[in-house]
């Protein structure tokens, strides 16, 4: 995808993230890879009204910004791309149900066929690290090697994909799964997918 088209795609994903209540307009940050560079949301940019120039170009090799001021979460995004060459986009949002589960001590698992198929990996929870810190980048870089979605305590959710659309769809799926998990807990006993079945589905949809 051309650089201009990639920025247009990020604008669309940002607006959809707000519309689907994954984040407030001024929160969260998204990025996408273009060869040895990424485009990432600039500081103080609203996702519901962003423009092409609101996505800053960063060199993955030097981690230097070509022009503008990127999100303070730039190190976390770079950690994802560095850890996994297959990652083409990162979506970091602050959805209510996902953050609630991240903040809890609830056991994590794959509850439905939908989340297993969409995520194509297990869901993991990070240890708390300060927002924008190198410590957080290190924690995310470590966990992203095992999963396409990370719940971040007192913070939110991070998902990755080969494309911005895939990363966004995974964020939606995790939020829906966390909502289902919370409601299931309220109703009493429930079961995650059997481990062998979860592995089968992940293998089936892993590309």
Residue pairs with C-beta under 8 A, 6 or more apart in sequence:
1 9
1 34
3 34
3 39
3 57
4 52
6 32
6 34
6 39
6 164
7 39
7 52
7 55
8 52
9 32
9 164
9 165
10 30
10 31
10 32
10 39
10 41
10 50
10 55
10 164
11 50
11 51
11 52
11 54
11 55
13 30
13 89
13 91
13 164
13 165
13 167
13 168
14 30
14 41
14 47
14 48
14 50
15 47
15 48
15 50
16 168
17 23
17 28
17 30
17 47
17 91
17 93
17 168
17 171
18 24
18 25
18 47
18 48
19 48
20 172
21 95
21 96
22 28
22 93
22 94
22 95
22 157
22 171
22 172
22 175
23 47
23 93
23 94
23 95
23 156
24 94
25 46
25 47
25 48
25 49
26 44
26 46
26 47
27 47
27 93
27 94
28 41
28 47
28 91
28 92
28 93
28 94
28 156
29 40
29 41
29 71
29 73
29 77
29 92
30 40
30 41
30 47
30 89
30 90
30 91
30 92
30 164
30 167
31 38
31 39
31 40
31 41
31 77
31 89
31 90
32 38
32 39
32 88
32 89
32 90
32 163
32 164
33 60
33 81
33 87
33 88
33 89
36 59
36 60
36 61
37 57
37 58
37 59
37 60
37 66
38 57
38 58
38 60
38 77
38 78
38 81
39 55
39 56
39 57
39 58
40 55
40 56
40 58
40 70
40 71
40 74
40 77
41 47
41 50
41 54
41 55
41 56
41 70
41 71
42 54
42 55
42 56
42 68
42 69
42 70
42 71
43 69
43 70
43 71
43 72
45 54
45 71
53 68
56 65
56 66
56 67
56 68
56 69
56 70
57 65
57 66
57 67
57 68
58 64
58 65
58 66
58 70
58 74
58 78
59 65
59 66
60 78
60 81
60 82
63 74
63 75
63 78
65 74
71 77
72 131
72 132
73 92
73 131
73 132
73 136
75 132
75 133
75 134
75 136
75 137
76 90
76 92
76 132
76 136
76 137
76 140
76 158
77 90
77 92
78 137
79 137
79 138
79 140
79 141
79 144
80 87
80 90
80 140
80 141
80 144
80 158
80 160
81 87
81 90
82 141
83 141
83 142
83 144
83 145
84 144
84 145
84 160
86 162
87 144
87 160
87 161
87 162
88 161
88 162
88 163
88 164
88 166
88 167
89 160
89 161
89 162
89 163
89 164
89 166
89 167
90 158
90 159
90 160
90 167
91 158
91 159
91 160
91 161
91 164
91 167
91 168
91 170
91 171
92 156
92 157
92 158
93 156
93 157
93 171
94 155
94 156
94 157
95 156
95 157
95 171
95 174
95 175
95 178
96 175
97 175
97 178
97 179
97 181
97 182
98 151
98 156
98 157
98 174
98 175
98 178
99 151
99 152
99 154
99 155
99 156
99 157
100 178
100 182
101 108
101 151
101 178
101 181
101 182
102 125
102 126
102 151
102 152
102 153
102 154
102 155
102 156
102 157
103 153
103 154
106 181
106 185
107 192
108 122
108 123
108 124
108 125
108 151
109 122
109 123
109 192
109 193
109 198
110 116
110 119
110 122
110 123
110 177
110 192
110 193
110 198
110 201
111 177
111 180
111 181
111 184
111 190
111 192
111 193
112 177
112 180
112 193
113 193
113 201
114 173
114 176
114 177
115 123
115 173
115 174
115 176
115 177
116 193
116 198
116 201
116 202
116 205
117 201
117 204
117 205
118 169
118 170
118 173
118 205
119 147
119 148
119 149
119 170
119 173
119 174
119 202
120 148
120 202
120 205
120 206
120 207
121 146
121 147
121 148
121 149
121 202
121 206
122 146
122 147
122 198
122 202
123 147
123 149
123 151
123 174
123 177
124 143
124 146
124 147
124 149
124 150
124 151
125 150
125 151
125 153
126 136
126 139
126 140
126 143
126 150
126 151
126 152
126 153
127 139
127 153
128 152
128 153
128 154
128 155
129 135
129 136
129 138
129 139
130 136
131 155
140 150
140 158
143 150
144 150
144 158
144 160
148 159
148 160
148 161
148 170
149 157
149 158
149 159
149 160
149 170
149 171
149 174
150 157
150 158
150 159
151 157
151 174
151 178
152 158
157 171
157 174
157 175
159 167
159 168
159 170
159 171
159 174
160 167
160 170
161 167
161 168
161 169
161 170
162 207
184 190
192 198
193 201
